[in-house]
């Protein structure tokens, strides 16, 4: 038990300490085949298959080189009620070790034994139904690209490349849909092959898609703008079709969609990248003095944020 006094906020007891803000990002886990054509549509990778593989490995066997250091999936367990996995990744440092300081004598270096490391944690939640990964951002631990590199090494199949694909923000798409004026539209088709996508027969987007397909190329990118006509707007109905297509994300015919909007004639032009304005949340934790932040405490905060965000995730990626 800690001897620190507690304060009560909203009926919950917190250890007195430093309040810290933690960012949470959301991803779908995807993969594509090595050597596939540029623009080939990606597929969802089920992280449960990877966890099943990890379950048979020892802690040492699931350690892999991460630049000049080591990375490991340290802890993981399944919540059978919420149907998600909690994953605890660690970056294991054995260089640039901090010193130990005292009030009444000089600092002294910390010497690690051969089997000891400084552990920097990064926590994640993987929803088995949505196939969505919520990832804690920690500048001292593994980044999303670091997690990606680790997952590929752990899976150990050079014929595929697994990566994390950010999930677009519903609020940004909704904001674009509410705009009164559209000044510019830039879209890129993920794969010019009509059979890969289900577009309405009468949609303007389908007609553009079919015209691009005639060139026999792999990908295509188009830009439509009002040019010097500062008072006009692109056709709202056609732009709305593009915005609806962008909502699909994993099943979309698009790999890029950027729209420049004005809410009124007098407002400034705002540029919205529908595939880069991604869903994120923030949680707050209190760091107790002289004690490491327990991953179980972070999980509880992450789980609360995930449950609050679940409705948006269902609308964007849907239940798989």
QUIVENZI-V265693 format. One record per helix or strand of 3 or more residues. SS is the DSSP state (H for helix, E for strand). FROM is the first residue (numbers start at 1). TO is the last residue. If there is no record, write none. Layout:
ss: {SS SS}
from: {FROM FROM}
to: {TO TO}
This chain:
ss: {E E E H E E E E E H E H E H H E H E E E H}
from: {6 12 17 47 63 69 84 118 132 144 160 170 181 194 204 220 236 254 270 280 295}
to: {9 15 33 54 66 79 93 127 136 155 166 177 189 196 213 225 251 262 273 288 316}
